Each structure stands twice: as structure tokens, then as C-alpha cells.
């Protein structure tokens, strides 16, 4: 019986999705001193989702973000954020 269970798990094919970077973004918003808000994105990343079940009970999410790709649309701030103080 154990052998058949192992064989079943080996033949189960995972369903996997890759994030479409043309239609997605990884963004953030930070409130500064309760007065202003800064928004930004990370422009270089990879992300995928994988499951073996129809109900997604075993869903795994994989994400890899290149910290140096931070973009707040302010070159001076971005340079500071890429320094050792942050990333």
C-alpha cells in the first residue's frame, strides 16, 4: 500500500503559473512622518505559483526581487535606498 501511495505522488503533475511582467508590478507605499506618502516599484523580479491540488491547499509562491531595481522616480532617493543603509 505504501508503494502505491509513493507512485501516486510521483505521477501527480504540478500546475505552475509564471507572473506576466508586462501586466504585473511589485509596488509599495510608505508614509513619511504621517504627512506624505512615497510610492515605488521594483522593476526586476521573478514570481511563480505552483500547486498539485485543485483546491490550492498546497499552494506555493516563489518570488525573487532584485533590490537594486527599486524605483521611486527620484534618482537621489533611489541611490540612497540602494546603499548599505537599506538593502
PyMOL commands that place a pseudoatom at each C-alpha (Angstrom):
pseudoatom trace, name=CA, resn=UNK, resi=1, chain=A, elem=C, hetatm=0, pos=[0.000, 0.000, 0.000]
pseudoatom trace, name=CA, resn=UNK, resi=2, chain=A, elem=C, hetatm=0, pos=[2.819, 2.424, 0.776]
pseudoatom trace, name=CA, resn=UNK, resi=3, chain=A, elem=C, hetatm=0, pos=[4.377, 1.769, -2.614]
pseudoatom trace, name=CA, resn=UNK, resi=4, chain=A, elem=C, hetatm=0, pos=[1.199, 2.735, -4.450]
pseudoatom trace, name=CA, resn=UNK, resi=5, chain=A, elem=C, hetatm=0, pos=[0.974, 5.978, -2.460]
pseudoatom trace, name=CA, resn=UNK, resi=6, chain=A, elem=C, hetatm=0, pos=[4.542, 6.858, -3.425]
pseudoatom trace, name=CA, resn=UNK, resi=7, chain=A, elem=C, hetatm=0, pos=[3.852, 6.047, -7.053]
pseudoatom trace, name=CA, resn=UNK, resi=8, chain=A, elem=C, hetatm=0, pos=[0.792, 8.293, -6.990]
pseudoatom trace, name=CA, resn=UNK, resi=9, chain=A, elem=C, hetatm=0, pos=[2.716, 11.240, -5.583]
pseudoatom trace, name=CA, resn=UNK, resi=10, chain=A, elem=C, hetatm=0, pos=[5.391, 10.812, -8.236]
pseudoatom trace, name=CA, resn=UNK, resi=11, chain=A, elem=C, hetatm=0, pos=[2.887, 10.849, -11.103]
pseudoatom trace, name=CA, resn=UNK, resi=12, chain=A, elem=C, hetatm=0, pos=[0.983, 13.893, -9.843]
pseudoatom trace, name=CA, resn=UNK, resi=13, chain=A, elem=C, hetatm=0, pos=[1.841, 16.800, -12.102]
pseudoatom trace, name=CA, resn=UNK, resi=14, chain=A, elem=C, hetatm=0, pos=[2.108, 20.250, -10.586]
pseudoatom trace, name=CA, resn=UNK, resi=15, chain=A, elem=C, hetatm=0, pos=[0.280, 23.181, -12.119]
pseudoatom trace, name=CA, resn=UNK, resi=16, chain=A, elem=C, hetatm=0, pos=[2.541, 26.211, -12.345]
pseudoatom trace, name=CA, resn=UNK, resi=17, chain=A, elem=C, hetatm=0, pos=[1.973, 29.841, -13.318]
pseudoatom trace, name=CA, resn=UNK, resi=18, chain=A, elem=C, hetatm=0, pos=[4.620, 32.443, -14.072]
pseudoatom trace, name=CA, resn=UNK, resi=19, chain=A, elem=C, hetatm=0, pos=[3.892, 36.115, -13.359]
pseudoatom trace, name=CA, resn=UNK, resi=20, chain=A, elem=C, hetatm=0, pos=[3.490, 38.100, -16.583]
pseudoatom trace, name=CA, resn=UNK, resi=21, chain=A, elem=C, hetatm=0, pos=[5.737, 41.125, -16.027]
pseudoatom trace, name=CA, resn=UNK, resi=22, chain=A, elem=C, hetatm=0, pos=[4.055, 43.085, -18.822]
pseudoatom trace, name=CA, resn=UNK, resi=23, chain=A, elem=C, hetatm=0, pos=[0.776, 43.049, -16.904]
pseudoatom trace, name=CA, resn=UNK, resi=24, chain=A, elem=C, hetatm=0, pos=[2.042, 42.991, -13.304]
pseudoatom trace, name=CA, resn=UNK, resi=25, chain=A, elem=C, hetatm=0, pos=[4.064, 45.063, -10.901]
pseudoatom trace, name=CA, resn=UNK, resi=26, chain=A, elem=C, hetatm=0, pos=[5.551, 44.804, -7.445]
pseudoatom trace, name=CA, resn=UNK, resi=27, chain=A, elem=C, hetatm=0, pos=[4.913, 48.053, -5.677]
pseudoatom trace, name=CA, resn=UNK, resi=28, chain=A, elem=C, hetatm=0, pos=[4.968, 49.607, -2.235]
pseudoatom trace, name=CA, resn=UNK, resi=29, chain=A, elem=C, hetatm=0, pos=[3.802, 52.698, -0.422]
pseudoatom trace, name=CA, resn=UNK, resi=30, chain=A, elem=C, hetatm=0, pos=[5.476, 54.256, 2.621]
pseudoatom trace, name=CA, resn=UNK, resi=31, chain=A, elem=C, hetatm=0, pos=[4.050, 57.015, 4.805]
pseudoatom trace, name=CA, resn=UNK, resi=32, chain=A, elem=C, hetatm=0, pos=[6.680, 59.553, 5.842]
pseudoatom trace, name=CA, resn=UNK, resi=33, chain=A, elem=C, hetatm=0, pos=[6.184, 61.352, 9.166]
pseudoatom trace, name=CA, resn=UNK, resi=34, chain=A, elem=C, hetatm=0, pos=[2.383, 60.999, 8.844]
pseudoatom trace, name=CA, resn=UNK, resi=35, chain=A, elem=C, hetatm=0, pos=[2.459, 63.816, 6.269]
pseudoatom trace, name=CA, resn=UNK, resi=36, chain=A, elem=C, hetatm=0, pos=[3.447, 62.464, 2.886]
pseudoatom trace, name=CA, resn=UNK, resi=37, chain=A, elem=C, hetatm=0, pos=[3.407, 59.175, 1.066]
pseudoatom trace, name=CA, resn=UNK, resi=38, chain=A, elem=C, hetatm=0, pos=[6.089, 57.744, -1.196]
pseudoatom trace, name=CA, resn=UNK, resi=39, chain=A, elem=C, hetatm=0, pos=[5.261, 55.081, -3.744]
pseudoatom trace, name=CA, resn=UNK, resi=40, chain=A, elem=C, hetatm=0, pos=[7.628, 52.935, -5.722]
pseudoatom trace, name=CA, resn=UNK, resi=41, chain=A, elem=C, hetatm=0, pos=[8.159, 49.700, -7.584]
pseudoatom trace, name=CA, resn=UNK, resi=42, chain=A, elem=C, hetatm=0, pos=[10.754, 47.017, -8.044]
pseudoatom trace, name=CA, resn=UNK, resi=43, chain=A, elem=C, hetatm=0, pos=[11.379, 46.718, -11.759]
pseudoatom trace, name=CA, resn=UNK, resi=44, chain=A, elem=C, hetatm=0, pos=[13.283, 43.411, -11.835]
pseudoatom trace, name=CA, resn=UNK, resi=45, chain=A, elem=C, hetatm=0, pos=[11.643, 40.338, -10.345]
pseudoatom trace, name=CA, resn=UNK, resi=46, chain=A, elem=C, hetatm=0, pos=[10.523, 36.786, -10.972]
pseudoatom trace, name=CA, resn=UNK, resi=47, chain=A, elem=C, hetatm=0, pos=[7.456, 35.196, -9.435]
pseudoatom trace, name=CA, resn=UNK, resi=48, chain=A, elem=C, hetatm=0, pos=[5.577, 31.954, -9.831]
pseudoatom trace, name=CA, resn=UNK, resi=49, chain=A, elem=C, hetatm=0, pos=[2.840, 29.914, -8.174]
pseudoatom trace, name=CA, resn=UNK, resi=50, chain=A, elem=C, hetatm=0, pos=[2.629, 26.142, -8.023]
pseudoatom trace, name=CA, resn=UNK, resi=51, chain=A, elem=C, hetatm=0, pos=[0.016, 23.659, -6.797]
pseudoatom trace, name=CA, resn=UNK, resi=52, chain=A, elem=C, hetatm=0, pos=[-0.706, 19.949, -7.028]
pseudoatom trace, name=CA, resn=UNK, resi=53, chain=A, elem=C, hetatm=0, pos=[-4.328, 20.212, -5.871]
pseudoatom trace, name=CA, resn=UNK, resi=54, chain=A, elem=C, hetatm=0, pos=[-7.489, 21.683, -7.355]
pseudoatom trace, name=CA, resn=UNK, resi=55, chain=A, elem=C, hetatm=0, pos=[-8.352, 23.499, -4.106]
pseudoatom trace, name=CA, resn=UNK, resi=56, chain=A, elem=C, hetatm=0, pos=[-4.895, 25.189, -3.874]
pseudoatom trace, name=CA, resn=UNK, resi=57, chain=A, elem=C, hetatm=0, pos=[-4.427, 23.802, -0.339]
pseudoatom trace, name=CA, resn=UNK, resi=58, chain=A, elem=C, hetatm=0, pos=[-0.743, 23.184, -1.069]
pseudoatom trace, name=CA, resn=UNK, resi=59, chain=A, elem=C, hetatm=0, pos=[-0.115, 26.417, -2.988]
pseudoatom trace, name=CA, resn=UNK, resi=60, chain=A, elem=C, hetatm=0, pos=[3.498, 27.558, -3.026]
pseudoatom trace, name=CA, resn=UNK, resi=61, chain=A, elem=C, hetatm=0, pos=[4.516, 31.075, -4.042]
pseudoatom trace, name=CA, resn=UNK, resi=62, chain=A, elem=C, hetatm=0, pos=[8.054, 31.777, -5.209]
pseudoatom trace, name=CA, resn=UNK, resi=63, chain=A, elem=C, hetatm=0, pos=[9.300, 35.336, -5.584]
pseudoatom trace, name=CA, resn=UNK, resi=64, chain=A, elem=C, hetatm=0, pos=[12.718, 36.828, -6.250]
pseudoatom trace, name=CA, resn=UNK, resi=65, chain=A, elem=C, hetatm=0, pos=[13.149, 40.607, -6.237]
pseudoatom trace, name=CA, resn=UNK, resi=66, chain=A, elem=C, hetatm=0, pos=[16.317, 42.444, -7.228]
pseudoatom trace, name=CA, resn=UNK, resi=67, chain=A, elem=C, hetatm=0, pos=[16.629, 45.098, -4.507]
pseudoatom trace, name=CA, resn=UNK, resi=68, chain=A, elem=C, hetatm=0, pos=[18.788, 47.290, -6.767]
pseudoatom trace, name=CA, resn=UNK, resi=69, chain=A, elem=C, hetatm=0, pos=[15.833, 47.643, -9.147]
pseudoatom trace, name=CA, resn=UNK, resi=70, chain=A, elem=C, hetatm=0, pos=[13.950, 49.866, -6.678]
pseudoatom trace, name=CA, resn=UNK, resi=71, chain=A, elem=C, hetatm=0, pos=[12.320, 52.788, -8.452]
pseudoatom trace, name=CA, resn=UNK, resi=72, chain=A, elem=C, hetatm=0, pos=[10.637, 55.669, -6.609]
pseudoatom trace, name=CA, resn=UNK, resi=73, chain=A, elem=C, hetatm=0, pos=[11.017, 58.012, -9.582]
pseudoatom trace, name=CA, resn=UNK, resi=74, chain=A, elem=C, hetatm=0, pos=[13.538, 60.048, -7.585]
pseudoatom trace, name=CA, resn=UNK, resi=75, chain=A, elem=C, hetatm=0, pos=[17.138, 59.257, -8.582]
pseudoatom trace, name=CA, resn=UNK, resi=76, chain=A, elem=C, hetatm=0, pos=[18.704, 60.697, -5.423]
pseudoatom trace, name=CA, resn=UNK, resi=77, chain=A, elem=C, hetatm=0, pos=[16.378, 58.769, -3.112]
pseudoatom trace, name=CA, resn=UNK, resi=78, chain=A, elem=C, hetatm=0, pos=[16.801, 55.559, -5.128]
pseudoatom trace, name=CA, resn=UNK, resi=79, chain=A, elem=C, hetatm=0, pos=[20.594, 55.832, -4.878]
pseudoatom trace, name=CA, resn=UNK, resi=80, chain=A, elem=C, hetatm=0, pos=[20.274, 56.217, -1.089]
pseudoatom trace, name=CA, resn=UNK, resi=81, chain=A, elem=C, hetatm=0, pos=[17.907, 53.256, -0.847]
pseudoatom trace, name=CA, resn=UNK, resi=82, chain=A, elem=C, hetatm=0, pos=[20.382, 51.069, -2.762]
pseudoatom trace, name=CA, resn=UNK, resi=83, chain=A, elem=C, hetatm=0, pos=[23.139, 51.915, -0.253]
pseudoatom trace, name=CA, resn=UNK, resi=84, chain=A, elem=C, hetatm=0, pos=[24.084, 49.699, 2.697]
pseudoatom trace, name=CA, resn=UNK, resi=85, chain=A, elem=C, hetatm=0, pos=[21.721, 51.647, 4.991]
pseudoatom trace, name=CA, resn=UNK, resi=86, chain=A, elem=C, hetatm=0, pos=[18.739, 49.830, 3.485]
pseudoatom trace, name=CA, resn=UNK, resi=87, chain=A, elem=C, hetatm=0, pos=[19.461, 46.933, 1.138]
for i in range(1, 87): cmd.bond("trace and resi %d" % i, "trace and resi %d" % (i + 1))
show_as sticks, trace
zoom trace
